[in-house]
């Protein structure tokens, strides 16, 4: 009886009581975020930080000690919950830097919370129960009063010192890890969050005079061709870039139970240069990052969105390049131009005009703005007017209706899903892309009718992934296995299509590996626009077919790169990284060298350094 009473007394002490609660919450976060969780790992990595904070409460708090415990409990719970939800949406560990994009994250809150399994809310159970009990239960009120005084035992400072030492022991050896997921797992989620707050960004910029096109070509091992193929094949033509929301390459030529999912994209591919081994280069800015990369041939910043960190610069860009050739430029997007700071981005890129929600209205609203039907219906007359003026133009058209979480209204259904796809994330995605394809087909028909199509070079590509692996449940993974005939993987996830149509370009399937970074030099070659005075990190995909080196950021760990056969993902460093075959490759063909790893990191550093030393735009 005495031991039972002593146990009850011990477990009701706030230090022990809240420690048990936080350990349970840390296990929930770890199970969701990390694969192959070892039972002891969360205990060893999370409890030192928790005890470090709780020791401070015991040493310095008195009258409101239990209230402070509950506030700290709420704060740490919010961190764990944010880590869970951010990982489910972005596949990375959230840090305080995400607060820079809080308005954008709030705007996509429906997308984020659509990924929430109900059991995630268990993490808040104790907070709700304690709040109710403190309000209504006399016994809990007495418990609160009983533990208001400071803890006078000598063990508290000892626990504090030991906890601090253990936190440092977890953090210090893992600071150099390239892989942010591995780093968070080795440090512990809470230690990792604290580390990112105090971490200093002391990367020295490369000398701008040393960042030359020859240096970039040397790192990429892509010497300029002596006689470029298809140079000027579309010279004088308009340029229309259509960026398809969340469009992945597996949709191309996909039929489910005999139903063709994207017939218009399939037809376009048959009539164009089609690049099936094409990959995204975006980060947290998603669609806006795709706009940045495609229009500049620079990489995204080390953290955050390009619109947040680079939009104050006067960027060398496709609009400026074509402006020197006498082109007008305009961009079309149905959301407000302030979303992802696009007003500043378009100014930095040098677009002549932009059309946003104020132009398209909300009569046929779908997610953030007018539907793709409305986008194309309002854009086509503008393009006809620009075409009829006799001045060549560059128009960027951004689709948006097939946006996460892909739950389009029934009046937009253009197909009937098989029963096994109904009510699934994958099924909703396929149905939304079927609608987006239908709207695109009508737009193409209108451009042909208006005489714009035959006078234009048309480029169509996906902006970023649509089905993150970490967002799929078991049913979704089974459906993706049915589609691929194998397990869906990271290389599949970031694989998007590219099609180029117009001018003297003849239809052909181009098997070489490429990325969004490569579009500017590829387009410049076809339009005959000289690039000798414009730095670019991409390569002309028509004239460099044998090799490519594509550094990746954000959605995959720092240090990730793609070459002709392999997606390489680092661990703590290069040595413990993993090699994954690209969709067109196999396990036996995978190869990735440390030299490629180091060259990829150097390319990213040169891009960052160059942009940060550009003049501010006026």
DRENPABA-686762 format. One line per field, with one value per residue (C-alpha): z, y, x; residue in one letter; residue number from 1. Coordinates in pm, whole numbers, plus 32768, in hexadecimal, padded with zeros to 4 digits. Each point is the difference from the previous one (the first is absolute). Layout:
DRENPABA-686762
zz = [Z/...]
yy = [Y/...]
xx = [X/...]
r = [A/...]
k = [NUM/...]
//
This chain:
DRENPABA-686762
zz = [8000/8055/7EB2/7F45/80B2/7FB6/7E92/7FEF/80A7/7F0B/7EC3/805E/801C/7ED4/7F96/7FE1/7F8F/7EDD/7FA6/7FCA/7F2C/7F28/7FC5/7F7D/7F18/7F82/7FA8/7F39/7F3C/7FC0/7F82/7F00/7F8D/8015/7F6E/80CE/8153/8109/8147/80CD/7F07/8052/8172/7FDF/7F19/8077/817B/803E/7F5E/80B8/814F/7FB5/7FE2/8125/80E0/7FBD/8066/8143/8052/7FB7/8001/813A/8019/7E9B/7FCE/7F81/7F12/7F73/7FD9/7F3D/7F23/7FB6/7FC1/7F06/7F54/7FDC/7F8E/7EF6/7F88/7FE4/7F50/7F10/7FB5/7FB1/7F1D/7F50/7FB8/7F74/7F0F/7FAA/8068/80CF/816F/804D/8095/8076/7EA0/7F98/80B7/7EDA/7F2A/8107/7F1E/7EE5/80E4/8090/7E9F/7FBB/8155/7F5F/7F3F/8138/80DF/7EF6/804B/8173/8086/8126/80EF/7FDC/80D9/8122/8039/8090/80DC/8147/7FCA/7FD6/8124/80EB/7FA3/804C/8145/8079/7FBE/80A1/80E0/8169/8019/7ED9/8090/8144/7F31/7F5F/8151/8096/7EF4/7FF0/80C7/7F72/800A/8107/7FC2/7F8B/7EDF/7F2F/7FAA/7FC5/7F10/7F51/7FCE/7F8F/7F11/7F6D/7FCD/7F58/7F1B/7F95/7FD5/7F10/7F43/7FD9/7F46/7F0B/7F95/7EBD/7F8A/7EA0/8020/80D0/8050/807A/80C2/80B3/804A/8092/80C6/8061/7F7F/811E/7FFD/7E87/8022/8105/7F2A/7ECF/80D5/8077/7EC6/7F54/7E86/7FBF/7E9D/7F4A/7EAE/7ED1/7F51/7EF5/7F07/8023/7FAD/7E89/7EFD/7FBA/8170/8003/7EC0/8094/813A/7F31/7EFE/7EE2/7F06/7F0D/7EB4/7ECD/7F1B/80D6/7F86/7FC1/8046/7F9A/7FA0/808E/7FCD/7FFB/808F/8132/8139/80D3/813D/80A8/8160/806C/8171/80B8/7EBB/8018/7EDD/8058/7F84/7E9C/7F35/813D/7FD6/811F/7FA9/7E95/804F/7F80/8118/7F43/7E8D/7FA7/80A4/7F59/7EAC/8039/805E/7EBA/7F3C/80C3/808C/8133/8123/80EA/80DB/8079/8170/80E2/809F/80F4/8176/8101/7F0A/7F23/7ED6/8034/8019/7EB3/7F67/808E/7F8E/7EA2/7FC5/808C/7FE6/8168/8127/811F/8144/8117/80C7/7FC6/7EB8/7EEB/8010/816A/7FD3/7E96/7F8D/8064/7EF9/7E93/7F7A/7EAD/7F70/7ED6/7FE9/7FF6/7F0A/7F12/8041/7F5F/7ED0/7FED/80C0/80E2/8138/80E1/8109/8059/8153/809C/816A/8096/7F92/816D/803A/8024/7FC7/7E89/7FC9/8064/7F47/7EB8/8028/8047/7ECB/7F25/7F8D/7F47/8086/80EA/8010/8151/80BF/7FBE/7E8D/8012/8114/80D4/7F3D/7FD5/8134/8043/812A/7FF8/7ECD/7EBB/7F69/7EE2/7F1A/8064/7FF2/7E98/7F90/8078/7F93/7E97/7F8A/8098/7F4A/7EBB/8027/8049/7ED4/7F1A/8065/7F34/8124/807E/8166/8122/80D0/813B/805B/8159/8032/8160/800C/8039/814E/813C/8099/7EA3/8078/7ED5/7FFF/7F49/7EE8/7FA0/7FEA/7EA0/804D/80DD/80E4/8035/8151/8097/7FBE/8095/8149/7FE2/7FE6/7EC0/7F6C/804B/7F63/7EC0/7FDC/8032/7EFC/7F0F/8029/7FD3/7EC1/7F7A/803F/7F5A/7ECB/7FD7/8026/7EF1/7F17/803B/7FBD/7EB9/7FA0/804C/7F30/8133/8016/7EB0/8042/8152/80AB/8114/8132/80F6/8140/8160/8110/811D/809A/804C/80C6/8112/807D/816A/7FC9/7F7F/80D9/7FC1/7F0E/7F35/7FF4/7F7F/7EE9/7FA2/7FF9/7F12/7F1E/7FFD/8024/811D/8138/7FCD/805F/802D/7E99/7F7F/80EA/7F6A/7E95/7F2F/7E85/7F0C/7EA1/7EFF/7EC8/7EDD/7EF6/7F4C/8132/7F96/80E9/80BA/8152/809F/8103/809B/8168/803D/80FC/8013/8020/7E93/7F61/7FCF/7F36/7F3C/7FA2/7FB3/7F05/7F4F/7FEE/7F94/812C/8057/8164/7FF3/80E9/80EB/8110/801F/80C2/7F1B/7EB7/7EA9/8003/7E86/7FE6/8141/7FFA/80A5/8162/80FC/816C/80B7/816C/80C9/8136/8102/7FA0/800C/80F1/7FBD/7F2D/7F31/7E8B/7EC0/7EEA/7EC8/80BA/8172/8112/8111/8163/8107/8166/80FD/7EDC/7EAE/807A/80A3/7EEF/7F32/7E87/7F62/7E93/7F2F/7F67/7EB9/80AF/80E7/8138/7F38/7F44/812E/8030/80B3/8056/8115/7EF3/7F7F/8166/8036/7EAD/8045/814B/7F57/7EF5/810C/80B5/7EC3/7FAF/815E/7FFD/7EAB/804D/8154/7F5E/7EED/8017/809E/7F05/7FF1]
yy = [8000/80EA/7FC0/803D/814C/8062/7FAA/80D3/8121/7FE5/7FE0/812B/80E3/80EE/7FB2/7E8B/8024/80E8/7F3D/7EC7/80C5/809C/7EB0/7F72/812B/7FE1/7E93/8068/8102/7F0C/7EED/80ED/80A7/7F00/7EA5/7EDD/80AB/7F50/7FFB/809D/8116/80FE/7FC5/8047/812E/80B4/7FD2/80C8/8138/7FCE/7FDA/812A/80DD/7F5D/802F/8174/8004/7F49/80EB/814C/7FDD/800C/8077/7FB6/7ED1/7F18/810C/8025/7E85/8003/811F/7F4D/7EC2/80BD/8099/7EB5/7F56/810C/7FC3/7E88/8035/80FF/7F0D/7EED/80D3/80B1/7EB4/7F70/8127/8058/7ECA/80CE/805E/8151/810F/8161/8075/7F8A/812F/80D0/7F54/7FF5/80BA/7F0A/7ED0/8089/8027/7E8D/7F91/7F33/7F3F/7FCD/7F8D/7F17/7F2A/7FE4/7EAA/801E/7F59/8128/80C6/7F16/80DA/810C/7F17/8049/8179/7FF6/7F10/80C7/8146/7F72/7F5E/8139/80BC/7F08/7F04/8059/7EEA/8089/815E/7F7B/7F52/814F/80AF/7EE7/802B/817A/801A/7FE1/7EAF/8017/7EAE/7FFE/7F17/8119/80B6/7EAD/7F9D/814F/7FD6/7E97/8058/811F/7F1B/7EF8/8104/807B/7E96/7FCB/8148/8038/7EC1/801D/816C/7FA5/7F09/8057/7F52/80D2/7ED5/7F36/812F/8027/7E8C/7FF9/8143/7FD1/80DD/80FB/8019/802F/811D/80A9/7FCA/80A9/8132/8032/7F86/8119/801D/8050/7F7F/80DD/8078/7FA6/8129/8076/8030/7E90/7F8A/7FDA/7F32/7F42/7FA1/7F87/7F3A/7F65/7F92/7F76/7F6F/8096/80BA/80DC/7F54/8079/7FD8/800A/7F29/80B1/8153/8104/7EF0/80DE/8152/811C/7F25/805D/7F3D/7F6F/7F48/7F3C/7F8C/7EDF/7FEE/7ECA/7F3C/7EC8/7F39/7EB5/809A/8001/7EE9/7F7B/7F40/7F6F/7EEE/8072/8172/80F0/80F9/8120/7FDB/8167/7FF3/7EB0/808E/812D/7F1C/7F40/8146/8097/7FCE/7F35/7FDD/7EE8/800B/8163/8069/811A/80F1/80AE/803B/8087/80FE/7EE5/80A3/8151/7F52/7F55/8155/8082/7EDA/7FEC/8176/8026/7EB2/8038/7F16/8042/808F/7F20/8033/809D/806C/80BA/810F/8047/8010/805A/80D9/8143/7FCA/8062/7E9F/7F96/7F5A/7F7C/8137/80DF/7F1E/8001/8171/803D/7F49/80E4/7F25/8077/7F2D/7FB1/7EFE/7F74/7F6F/7FFC/8034/8154/807E/802F/7E86/7F87/8168/7FE1/8177/8027/7EC4/8077/8150/7F51/7F24/8128/7F94/811A/7FB0/7F0E/7F8D/7F83/7FD3/8169/7FA6/7E9E/803A/7EEE/7F9E/7E9E/7FE5/7EC2/7FFA/814F/80A3/7FD5/7EA2/7F91/8025/816D/8030/7F8A/80A4/8158/7FD0/7F93/8153/80B7/7F1D/8031/8178/7FEB/7F19/80E5/812B/7F75/8017/7EAF/7FB2/7F1E/7F8F/7F2C/7F56/7F60/7EFB/7FC2/7F2D/7EB1/807F/7F38/7F6F/7FC6/7FFA/80AB/8037/7F08/80F5/7FE7/7E84/7F92/7E8D/7EED/7F65/7E87/7FA6/7FA7/8165/80B0/80B4/7FE1/810B/7F62/7FEF/816E/805C/7F3F/8094/8164/7FCC/7F73/8147/80D1/7F3E/803E/8178/8003/7F52/8110/810B/7F62/7FED/8172/8062/7F3F/80A5/815A/7FC5/8018/7E93/7FE8/8144/7F91/7F24/7F56/7F6B/7F2D/7F65/7F9E/80F8/7F0B/7EB4/7FB3/7EBC/8011/7EA5/8075/806F/7EB1/7F03/7E89/8004/8117/7F43/7ECB/80CE/8096/7EA1/7F9E/8129/7FCD/7E89/8035/80D4/8178/80AE/8153/8014/7FBF/810C/811D/7F88/80F6/8014/8103/803B/80FE/8042/80F5/8090/7F00/7F1D/7E9F/7F04/7F22/7F58/808E/7F0D/80DD/8070/816B/80EC/814A/80AC/7F99/80A6/815D/7F94/7F02/8106/8104/7F13/7FBD/8172/8060/80E7/801C/7F9F/806C/8127/7F4A/7F15/7EC0/7EBB/7F28/7F63/7FED/7EAC/7FE6/8021/7F54/7EA2/7F31/8084/80E8/805B/8081/806B/7FE5/80B7/8008/7EDE/7F26/802F/80F6/7F59/7F3C/7FFB/7F59/7F86/7F36/7EC5/8045/80C8/801B/805B/8043/7F88/80AA/8036/7F69/7EAF/7F8B/8089/7F2C/7FD5/7FDB/7FAE/8101/7F8D/7FA3/7F53/7ED3/7FA0/7F72/8147/80E7/80BD/8141/807D/80DC/80E9/8031/8037/8111/80A0/800C/80B3/80F2/8052/8054/80DA/80BE/803D/8084/80D9/8095/805F/8094/80EA/8079/816A/8047/8044/815D]
xx = [8000/811F/80AD/7EB9/7FD0/8166/7FD1/7EC4/80B6/8120/7F34/7F2A/812D/7FEC/8166/7FB7/7E96/804D/813C/7F2E/7F08/8110/80A8/7EB9/7FDB/8164/7FBE/7ECD/80CB/811C/7F1A/7F68/8143/8118/801A/8085/7FDD/80D1/7F3A/8117/8056/7EEB/8040/8174/7FDF/7EC6/8000/8143/7F6B/7EB7/80B1/80DD/7ECC/7F49/8132/7FF6/7E92/804F/8121/7F59/7E86/7F2E/7E9A/7F9D/80DB/7EEF/7F81/8160/8017/7EBC/8075/8148/7F3C/7F27/8132/80BA/7EBF/7FD4/8165/7FC6/7EB2/8096/811A/7F04/7F22/811F/80A6/7EBE/7FE0/8168/80C5/80F5/8027/7F66/80DF/7FC2/8057/7EA4/7F76/807F/7EF7/7EEE/7F08/803A/7FEA/7EBB/7F79/8038/7F7F/7EEA/8108/80D3/7EE4/7F76/8133/7FB2/7FA6/7F0D/80F3/80F0/7F0C/8048/8131/7F18/7F2F/80B4/7FEC/7E88/7FCD/80DF/7F5A/7EA7/8072/80AE/7EBE/7F13/80B6/804E/8104/80C0/7FEB/8099/810D/804F/801B/80D4/8109/801C/8145/815B/80AC/8115/80A0/8166/7FAE/7F68/8148/80A2/7EEA/8026/8179/7FE1/7EE4/80C9/812C/7F27/7F62/8157/8071/7EDB/8030/8175/8067/7EDC/8023/80B1/7EF7/7F88/7EB1/7F0F/7F21/812C/807A/7EB2/7FF2/815F/7FD8/7E95/7EE8/800D/817B/7FF7/7F06/80DB/8135/7F64/7FAC/8166/80AC/80BE/7FFE/816B/8025/80F7/7F87/80CF/80A2/7F0B/811C/805B/7E9D/8014/7F4A/8141/8017/7E97/8030/8139/7F45/7EE1/80F2/7F36/80DC/7F3E/7FB1/80BC/7ED0/7EC3/7EE0/7EB3/8098/7EFC/7F04/7EEB/80A1/7F04/7EEC/7F38/8058/7EE5/8065/7EE8/8054/7F1F/7FAB/8085/8021/80DB/8085/7F55/7EBB/8084/7F5E/7F5D/7EBB/7F3A/7F07/8017/7FC5/810E/8043/80AA/7FAF/805A/8155/803C/7FA8/80DF/8123/7FD5/8018/8123/8159/7FA3/80F3/7F89/813A/7FC9/8009/7F8D/80FA/7F14/7FFF/7F10/7F74/7F7D/7F50/80A8/8152/7FBB/7FB9/8148/80D8/7F6B/8023/8163/80B8/8076/7FCC/7F12/8093/8088/7EC1/7EAF/7F6A/80B4/7EF5/805C/817A/804B/7EDC/80AE/8110/800E/800E/808A/7ECD/7F3F/7F20/8135/80B5/7ED7/7FC3/8151/7F75/7ECE/7F09/7EE7/7FC4/7ED8/7FAC/7EA7/7FA0/7EA5/806C/8050/8154/8067/7FF6/8168/806F/7FC9/7FDE/816C/8068/7F69/80AC/814C/7FD1/7FA8/7EA5/7F51/7EA4/7F54/7E96/7F85/7EB9/7F9B/7FF2/7F72/7EFF/7F62/7ECA/8080/80DD/80C2/80ED/80BF/7F6B/7F45/8000/80DE/7ED3/7FE7/817B/8014/7EBB/8076/816C/7FBC/7F72/812A/80F3/7F3F/8016/8176/8032/7F3A/80D5/8121/80F5/807B/7FA6/805B/7ED6/801A/7EB7/7FE6/7EEE/7F83/7EC2/80AF/8083/8028/7F21/7F65/7E98/7F61/7E83/7F22/7FB2/8171/7FFF/805A/8023/7F76/8102/800C/7F6D/8154/807A/7ED0/8041/817B/810B/8086/7EA1/7FBB/814F/7FBA/7EA4/807F/8111/7EFE/7F3E/813E/804D/7EA1/8021/8158/7F74/7EF8/810B/80D8/7ED2/7FB9/816A/7FF3/7EB7/808E/813A/80E0/8069/80B0/80BA/8088/80FE/7F36/80A9/7F35/8088/7F98/8059/803F/7FA1/7E95/800C/8109/8060/7FEA/7E95/7F83/7F4B/800F/7EDA/80A0/814A/7F4A/7F64/8151/8092/7EE8/8053/817A/800D/80F6/8024/7FE4/8147/80A6/807D/7E9F/7F7D/80CC/7FE7/7F33/7FC6/8083/7F79/807A/7F2F/801C/80DF/80D6/8006/7FA3/7F57/80F4/8023/813C/8087/810C/7FDF/7FA0/7F69/7F46/8153/8042/7ED2/808F/8132/7F32/7EFD/810C/80A0/7EB4/7FA8/815F/8031/8175/8064/816B/7FB8/7F12/8079/7F33/8023/7F2D/8062/7F62/7F58/7FFF/817A/806F/7F71/810E/8016/7F5F/8032/7ECD/802B/7EBD/7F8E/7EEB/7F1C/8134/8125/8118/810A/7F05/8043/7F8C/80E1/7FB2/7F98/7FE9/7F5C/8108/7F8F/810F/8000/80DE/80ED/8049/807F/7EBC/7F1C/7F12/7FDF/7EA9/7FBB/7F48/7EB5/80AC/8123/8033/80C3/8123/8030/8011/8143/8056/815A/8085/8082/7E9C/7F8A/8103/7FC2/7E88/803B/80ED/7EFD/7F01/80FC/805C/7E91/7FB8/8138/7FB7/7E98/804D/80FE/7F16/7F87/7EAF/7EED/7F70]
r = [X/X/X/X/X/X/X/X/X/X/X/X/X/X/X/X/X/X/X/X/X/X/X/X/X/X/X/X/X/X/X/X/X/X/X/X/X/X/X/X/X/X/X/X/X/X/X/X/X/X/X/X/X/X/X/X/X/X/X/X/X/X/X/X/X/X/X/X/X/X/X/X/X/X/X/X/X/X/X/X/X/X/X/X/X/X/X/X/X/X/X/X/X/X/X/X/X/X/X/X/X/X/X/X/X/X/X/X/X/X/X/X/X/X/X/X/X/X/X/X/X/X/X/X/X/X/X/X/X/X/X/X/X/X/X/X/X/X/X/X/X/X/X/X/X/X/X/X/X/X/X/X/X/X/X/X/X/X/X/X/X/X/X/X/X/X/X/X/X/X/X/X/X/X/X/X/X/X/X/X/X/X/X/X/X/X/X/X/X/X/X/X/X/X/X/X/X/X/X/X/X/X/X/X/X/X/X/X/X/X/X/X/X/X/X/X/X/X/X/X/X/X/X/X/X/X/X/X/X/X/X/X/X/X/X/X/X/X/X/X/X/X/X/X/X/X/X/X/X/X/X/X/X/X/X/X/X/X/X/X/X/X/X/X/X/X/X/X/X/X/X/X/X/X/X/X/X/X/X/X/X/X/X/X/X/X/X/X/X/X/X/X/X/X/X/X/X/X/X/X/X/X/X/X/X/X/X/X/X/X/X/X/X/X/X/X/X/X/X/X/X/X/X/X/X/X/X/X/X/X/X/X/X/X/X/X/X/X/X/X/X/X/X/X/X/X/X/X/X/X/X/X/X/X/X/X/X/X/X/X/X/X/X/X/X/X/X/X/X/X/X/X/X/X/X/X/X/X/X/X/X/X/X/X/X/X/X/X/X/X/X/X/X/X/X/X/X/X/X/X/X/X/X/X/X/X/X/X/X/X/X/X/X/X/X/X/X/X/X/X/X/X/X/X/X/X/X/X/X/X/X/X/X/X/X/X/X/X/X/X/X/X/X/X/X/X/X/X/X/X/X/X/X/X/X/X/X/X/X/X/X/X/X/X/X/X/X/X/X/X/X/X/X/X/X/X/X/X/X/X/X/X/X/X/X/X/X/X/X/X/X/X/X/X/X/X/X/X/X/X/X/X/X/X/X/X/X/X/X/X/X/X/X/X/X/X/X/X/X/X/X/X/X/X/X/X/X/X/X/X/X/X/X/X/X/X/X/X/X/X/X/X/X/X/X/X/X/X/X/X/X/X/X/X/X/X/X/X/X/X/X/X/X/X/X/X/X/X/X/X/X/X/X/X/X/X/X/X/X/X/X/X/X/X/X/X/X/X/X/X/X/X/X/X/X/X/X/X/X/X/X/X/X/X/X/X/X/X/X/X/X/X/X/X/X/X/X/X]
k = [1/2/3/4/5/6/7/8/9/10/11/12/13/14/15/16/17/18/19/20/21/22/23/24/25/26/27/28/29/30/31/32/33/34/35/36/37/38/39/40/41/42/43/44/45/46/47/48/49/50/51/52/53/54/55/56/57/58/59/60/61/62/63/64/65/66/67/68/69/70/71/72/73/74/75/76/77/78/79/80/81/82/83/84/85/86/87/88/89/90/91/92/93/94/95/96/97/98/99/100/101/102/103/104/105/106/107/108/109/110/111/112/113/114/115/116/117/118/119/120/121/122/123/124/125/126/127/128/129/130/131/132/133/134/135/136/137/138/139/140/141/142/143/144/145/146/147/148/149/150/151/152/153/154/155/156/157/158/159/160/161/162/163/164/165/166/167/168/169/170/171/172/173/174/175/176/177/178/179/180/181/182/183/184/185/186/187/188/189/190/191/192/193/194/195/196/197/198/199/200/201/202/203/204/205/206/207/208/209/210/211/212/213/214/215/216/217/218/219/220/221/222/223/224/225/226/227/228/229/230/231/232/233/234/235/236/237/238/239/240/241/242/243/244/245/246/247/248/249/250/251/252/253/254/255/256/257/258/259/260/261/262/263/264/265/266/267/268/269/270/271/272/273/274/275/276/277/278/279/280/281/282/283/284/285/286/287/288/289/290/291/292/293/294/295/296/297/298/299/300/301/302/303/304/305/306/307/308/309/310/311/312/313/314/315/316/317/318/319/320/321/322/323/324/325/326/327/328/329/330/331/332/333/334/335/336/337/338/339/340/341/342/343/344/345/346/347/348/349/350/351/352/353/354/355/356/357/358/359/360/361/362/363/364/365/366/367/368/369/370/371/372/373/374/375/376/377/378/379/380/381/382/383/384/385/386/387/388/389/390/391/392/393/394/395/396/397/398/399/400/401/402/403/404/405/406/407/408/409/410/411/412/413/414/415/416/417/418/419/420/421/422/423/424/425/426/427/428/429/430/431/432/433/434/435/436/437/438/439/440/441/442/443/444/445/446/447/448/449/450/451/452/453/454/455/456/457/458/459/460/461/462/463/464/465/466/467/468/469/470/471/472/473/474/475/476/477/478/479/480/481/482/483/484/485/486/487/488/489/490/491/492/493/494/495/496/497/498/499/500/501/502/503/504/505/506/507/508/509/510/511/512/513/514/515/516/517/518/519/520/521/522/523/524/525/526/527/528/529/530/531/532/533/534/535/536/537/538/539/540/541/542/543/544/545/546/547/548/549/550/551/552/553/554/555/556/557/558/559/560/561/562/563/564/565/566/567/568/569/570/571/572/573/574/575/576/577/578/579/580/581/582/583/584/585/586/587/588/589/590/591/592/593/594/595/596/597/598/599/600/601/602/603/604/605/606/607/608/609/610/611/612/613/614/615/616/617/618]
//
